[in-house]
Amino acid sequence: MFRKGDKVVVIGVGRSGLATAEVLRSRGIRVTAYDDKPLELLSGQTRDALARMRVTLVGPSELEAAIEASKAAVVSPGVPLTHRAVARVYDAGRPVISEIELAYSLAQGPIIAVTGSKGKSTTTALIGHLLRSAGLPARVGGNIGNPLVRETADAATDEWIVAEVSSFQLEGIRSFRPRISVLLNISPDHLDRYPSMEEYAEAKFRIFANQSPDDVFIGNADDEFCAALRTGAGRTVPCRALWFGKDAADRGLTITLEGDAIVVRDKRREAVLVDVNELRLLGRHNVANAMAASAAALSAGAKLAAIREGLRSFEPLPHRLTIVHDDGDIVWIDDSKATNPAAAVAALESLTRPIILIAGGKSKNTDFTTFAAAVSKRAKRAILIGETAREIGQLVEGPTVAYAPTLDAAVEDAHAHAQAGDAILLSPACASFDMFESAEQRGERFAELARARAKHDRAAS
């Protein structure tokens, strides 16, 4: 894609942007960077990284000249293609390349790509775990926290690269072609960026756009948008399609649920993989994630016995229905990565204890009607925070609704009203950026507060 000595502009200097610059510089490519934040407002760590790589950060007044002098621009995953800086690249007639496209051009090994509205990180990490359990070398990267460009640049030819990819990343692909693509589900999310659910779904469908008949697509037979692909009512999948879910009966390989058993079925065999109660993952939505991951691992050549053991040994990722404290009476659960209503509904439906819910945050122009109905049915108390607090509160009927100005105050309220046997659940259904830098920071603060309350209670008893 690029040769030694080429000039490239990297737009956005977050984690992926810095990794992109580092990989390009290691190949002798001259890099100029642009970010909405001026140099003095970037973190010291970012400034040090740019200086170490000898990458100059330009401002808006210098951007046009940098673009004119460059062969192309690489856009970081968090930068929309409608951004004014990207528009200036298009206006200059230079190619706009997404980080995922650059990563693909560097990859020597096969790629498994995972997308969906919820469950991407868990499924991506689980696939990597299953492959390694089967003795297959694998790297995990993408939106899960490890920039994909770095993982593909370092991977050997025999290593599987398991990539979590978002709709934003898929918008900018040209040649990106995973050997195996996984579409978990499509539910309302990021409607602040997409005018309609149909356009959001189309962005997700790009995951299989460049696949060939020898490749594999894995889809959720229980999901409305995925099911349209299966019946031919929607886009045509250009490769071999495998299905998972309760409604996954098919002529080819399927992974389905019979009672509490995850079952693998094809023309030659039917075998129980695992009982769902053996999984360390909470919630029925994670059963679907386990089925999807198993289908991907099987398609990559893993044996059933290894997948079975991998499913049993996989530990949940942080901030995804993670128990952060359990004193025997009250359990505190961090589900901060539930940044859309569908994910939060799944969390509410997965718990059997009475729930005190902490929810709310930054709006993504999402309809909260279904979420509010689940709160009304499953929560005994809802404590709402952030930009969306009043919007959600007006829709909730049944449980007591309270409002808190901060997460700290919400935790105090939850603790004051909790009784033995309750679960205090942080499952926001919203982004975190109105109050925190990230969902991770929000979850870490919740866990810190939960443990502090528990320590205080022990000292007082």
HELIX and SHEET records of a PDB file:
HELIX    1   1 ARG A   15  SER A   26  1                                  12    
HELIX    2   2 LEU A   39  LEU A   41  5                                   3    
HELIX    3   3 GLY A   44  MET A   53  1                                  10    
HELIX    4   4 PRO A   60  GLU A   68  1                                   9    
HELIX    5   5 ARG A   84  ASP A   91  1                                   8    
HELIX    6   6 GLU A   99  LEU A  106  1                                   8    
HELIX    7   7 LYS A  120  SER A  133  1                                  14    
HELIX    8   8 LEU A  148  ASP A  154  1                                   7    
HELIX    9   9 SER A  167  GLU A  171  1                                   5    
HELIX   10  10 MET A  197  PHE A  205  1                                   9    
HELIX   11  11 ARG A  206  PHE A  208  5                                   3    
HELIX   12  12 GLU A  224  THR A  231  1                                   8    
HELIX   13  13 VAL A  276  GLU A  278  5                                   3    
HELIX   14  14 ARG A  284  SER A  299  1                                  16    
HELIX   15  15 LEU A  304  SER A  313  1                                  10    
HELIX   16  16 PRO A  341  SER A  350  1                                  10    
HELIX   17  17 THR A  369  ARG A  378  1                                  10    
HELIX   18  18 ALA A  389  GLY A  393  1                                   5    
HELIX   19  19 LEU A  407  HIS A  417  1                                  11    
HELIX   20  20 ALA A  439  ALA A  460  1                                  22    
SHEET    1   A 5 THR A  56  VAL A  58  0                                        
SHEET    2   A 5 ARG A  30  TYR A  34  1                                        
SHEET    3   A 5 LYS A   7  ILE A  11  1                                        
SHEET    4   A 5 ALA A  72  VAL A  75  1                                        
SHEET    5   A 5 VAL A  96  SER A  98  1                                        
SHEET    1   B 9 ALA A 138  GLY A 142  0                                        
SHEET    2   B 9 TRP A 160  GLU A 164  1                                        
SHEET    3   B 9 ILE A 111  THR A 115  1                                        
SHEET    4   B 9 ILE A 180  LEU A 183  1                                        
SHEET    5   B 9 VAL A 216  ASN A 220  1                                        
SHEET    6   B 9 ARG A 240  PHE A 244  1                                        
SHEET    7   B 9 THR A 254  GLU A 258  1                                        
SHEET    8   B 9 ALA A 261  ARG A 265 -1                                        
SHEET    9   B 9 GLU A 270  ASP A 275 -1                                        
SHEET    1   C 6 THR A 322  ASP A 326  0                                        
SHEET    2   C 6 VAL A 331  ASP A 334 -1                                        
SHEET    3   C 6 ALA A 423  LEU A 426  1                                        
SHEET    4   C 6 ILE A 355  ALA A 359  1                                        
SHEET    5   C 6 ALA A 379  LEU A 384  1                                        
SHEET    6   C 6 THR A 400  TYR A 403  1                                        
END                                                                             
